[in-house]
Amino acid sequence: MNSLISFVKRHPLVSFFILAYTLAWILIPLVVSVSLFFGLLALFVPTFAALVVTAITDGKAGVKDLLRRVVLWRVGFRWYVVAIGLPILLGLIAMSLNSLLTGETLAIDVQQPLTLTVILAILVLGEEIGWRGFALPRLQTHYNSLVASLILGVLWATWHLPNALIPRLAHYFYAFPAFLIYVVGMTVLFTWLSNNTHMSVLLAWIFHAAINISGAYLFIGDITRQWWLNAAVYMVTALIVIALTTINLGRKTTTHVAPSSTEQPAVG
């Protein structure tokens, strides 16, 4: 046990990702064989991993700071507009591109079940406490914001791969390249938003929820084509943000979150 705790203290980021992957990848197959409940439970694995590793490396003070950022709401009204409005705007652009390419008319998908969509939008908090609450600040202590985003984007996208085991979500497997590009572009925007809102998990949660809700109701009818269009739209937007903010993505010179002094680089 002492050697395990010592490893976590030396390599908190590696420990976080191992825990987040292992537990989630154990739960997802149970969705098929047992109940959908295990899929919803898997959404909170990143939070569990973040809290465990933070408690070991930074104690109660670290956990308190992490949870404080979940309710950090004084970040400026314009960032709420960005968090809610940008996904809607990008979703409409993707729909317009689809209309130009296929001739299909623009239409909101009213078939989406409102209750399930709202529940999933709420539950993505379980992801954000891990990805943007824990992983992003620590990655940015070792890498510039762009590199940190690329690392997190790839790891976040890959974390979803077990969804391919769910029969009705089999598109995750063959459409993963589109999903990967989409998530990496999205992650750059998440980092830009987080850097300008004092690493507020609340704003990241709102942004994630808005992406999911807009994706549900601005659905073009084909998930693979939608992911490729979203990949293009989000990646172009990410490149614009990079051009305007450089590789720092709006990051201030001060460190938002001070992880344990024993922490080592994420890769290595």
Secondary structure as the mmCIF struct_conf table of DSSP 4:
data_model
#
loop_
_struct_conf.conf_type_id
_struct_conf.id
_struct_conf.beg_label_comp_id
_struct_conf.beg_label_asym_id
_struct_conf.beg_label_seq_id
_struct_conf.end_label_comp_id
_struct_conf.end_label_asym_id
_struct_conf.end_label_seq_id
HELX_RH_AL_P HELX_RH_AL_P1 ASN A 2 ARG A 10
HELX_RH_AL_P HELX_RH_AL_P2 PRO A 12 SER A 33
TURN_TY1_P TURN_TY1_P1 VAL A 34 VAL A 34
TURN_TY1_P TURN_TY1_P2 LEU A 36 LEU A 36
HELX_RH_AL_P HELX_RH_AL_P3 PHE A 37 ALA A 42
TURN_TY1_P TURN_TY1_P3 LEU A 43 PHE A 44
HELX_RH_AL_P HELX_RH_AL_P4 VAL A 45 ARG A 68
HELX_RH_3T_P HELX_RH_3T_P1 ARG A 69 VAL A 71
BEND BEND1 VAL A 75 VAL A 75
HELX_RH_AL_P HELX_RH_AL_P5 PHE A 77 THR A 102
HELX_LH_PP_P HELX_LH_PP_P1 GLU A 104 LEU A 106
TURN_TY1_P TURN_TY1_P4 VAL A 110 GLN A 111
BEND BEND2 GLN A 112 GLN A 112
HELX_RH_AL_P HELX_RH_AL_P6 LEU A 114 LEU A 123
TURN_TY1_P TURN_TY1_P5 VAL A 124 VAL A 124
HELX_RH_AL_P HELX_RH_AL_P7 LEU A 125 GLU A 128
HELX_RH_PI_P HELX_RH_PI_P1 ILE A 129 ALA A 135
HELX_RH_AL_P HELX_RH_AL_P8 LEU A 136 LEU A 139
TURN_TY1_P TURN_TY1_P6 GLN A 140 HIS A 142
BEND BEND3 TYR A 143 TYR A 143
HELX_RH_AL_P HELX_RH_AL_P9 SER A 145 TRP A 159
TURN_TY1_P TURN_TY1_P7 HIS A 160 HIS A 160
HELX_RH_3T_P HELX_RH_3T_P2 LEU A 161 LEU A 165
BEND BEND4 ILE A 166 ILE A 166
HELX_RH_3T_P HELX_RH_3T_P3 PRO A 167 LEU A 169
TURN_TY1_P TURN_TY1_P8 ALA A 170 ALA A 170
HELX_RH_AL_P HELX_RH_AL_P10 HIS A 171 TYR A 174
TURN_TY1_P TURN_TY1_P9 ALA A 175 ALA A 175
HELX_RH_AL_P HELX_RH_AL_P11 PHE A 176 ASN A 195
TURN_TY1_P TURN_TY1_P10 ASN A 196 MET A 199
HELX_RH_AL_P HELX_RH_AL_P12 VAL A 201 TYR A 217
TURN_TY1_P TURN_TY1_P11 LEU A 218 LEU A 218
BEND BEND5 GLY A 221 GLY A 221
HELX_RH_AL_P HELX_RH_AL_P13 ILE A 223 THR A 245
HELX_RH_3T_P HELX_RH_3T_P4 THR A 246 ASN A 248
TURN_TY1_P TURN_TY1_P12 LEU A 249 GLY A 250
BEND BEND6 THR A 253 THR A 254
BEND BEND7 HIS A 256 VAL A 257
TURN_TY1_P TURN_TY1_P13 SER A 261 THR A 262
BEND BEND8 ALA A 266 ALA A 266
#
